[in-house]
Amino acid sequence: MKLSFYIAKRYAISFSKNKAINIITGIASVGIIASTMALFVFLSVFSGLKEFSLNFANISNPDLRVETNSGKTFSVNHKQEELLHKSKYIASFSKIIEERVYFMYDNKELVAHIKGVDNQFVKVTDFNKHLYAGEWFENNSENVVIGADISRKLGLGLFDYNNALEAYVPKPGKGDIENPSEAFNKTLLFPSGIYSINEELDGKYVFCSIGLAQHFLTMKNNEITNLEIKLKPNSDENKAREELNSIFGNSIKIKNRTQLNDSLYKMLQSENLFIYLFSTLVVILTLFCLAGAIVMIIIDKRENLKTLFNLGLTQTSIRSIFFTQGILITIFGLILGLSLAIAIILLQQHFAFIMITPSMPYPVLFEWQNILIVIMTIAILGIISSWIASGTVNKKILS
């Protein structure tokens, strides 16, 4: 084994008399370095884009959301609120009323969600920190905060008390509608702030006080559509869920951020898998170049191999020479390529050489798990290609 390793090391670091073989081996080595760099950079870039996308989604979603299992609304009594305040897992909670509503302004129409929130809402999410114009509304007022896309589509300005934003929602009840004008609840709203996060959220919500939403939707004072919760730092989510189930019983369902963004997470996971498979295909092609280079070396060293065979080395020992040589070349390319790739990612993270906009650097994220993925991928494929190449040593070559 020591002799095989010694010979493999000499073959790996020494040049052949045949320049073509040196060129082929050099190309294979550079290919391993480049493919290693590409795999790690692609994974790090996607990790950055994933975090970037989830940061926007997490702005609108709390740590936990409590919803009813049946119907649209449920009630929270005073005792349940006290238990929530006393919880050692819950930092703050906000009662929410949410409903799709028809909006009209200056003969322009739009369907969006009205979201009634209490004064604790700003402690649960960071929506109020993303106002680019105006201010957050005061509780029990007719002022609202709208998305930038809603403002653009309806041509809405701020603090225009002469021209109100009209909101309509069907009245609850049964029976035939005799007068269409009496079939809807109507309220007048006055924008006091505009938020801007992303295109989807900017066109989704009109925020108002929970009292206004309850009156507009003809709901009871303790009736809500969901409860949004912010957990204390390092709280156990499973224990918080158990506590919520003990407070509200089995009539509720609890969703975390992953469950609230289920489709987004699935899409990101699918894209991550596609990026990995595409990058791995490049690595496979590169490492088969390595296999080809080892086969060429075997042919070039045929006379030397006959001598070693006649001196007593077995066919298996000679195969292990070229298997070890392939592993050494793979390890060299892996270490150098990974080092260069890590340097590129860290430099981009700290100095932002590549920008999307003048104020926004291209998102990348250094993760240890990506290093492990790259090492495992390159190592496994390197072992396979080296084993295939070393398998071409047979009795015909040695005789």
Secondary structure, DSSP 4 states (H G I P E B T S, - for coil): -HHHHHHHHHHHHSPPS-HHHHHHHHHHHHHHHHHHHHHHHHHHHHHHHHHHHHHHHHHHS-SEEEEESSSS-EE--HHHHHHHHH-SSEEEEEEEEEEEEEEEETTEEEEEEEEEE-TTHHHH--GGGGEEEE-PPPTTSSEEEEEHHHHHHHT--SS-TTSPEEEEEEPP--S--S-GGGSEEEEEEEEEEEE-S-HHHHTTEEEEEHHHHHHHTT--TTEESEEEEEEPTT--HHHHHHHHHHHHGGGEEEEEHHHHTHHHHHHHHHHHHHHHHHHHHHHHHHHHHHHHHHHHHHHHTHHHHHHHHHTT--HHHHHHHHHHHHHHHHHHHHHHHHHHHHHHHHHHHHH--SEEETTEEPP----HHHHHHHHHHHHHHHHHHHHHHHTT--HHHH-
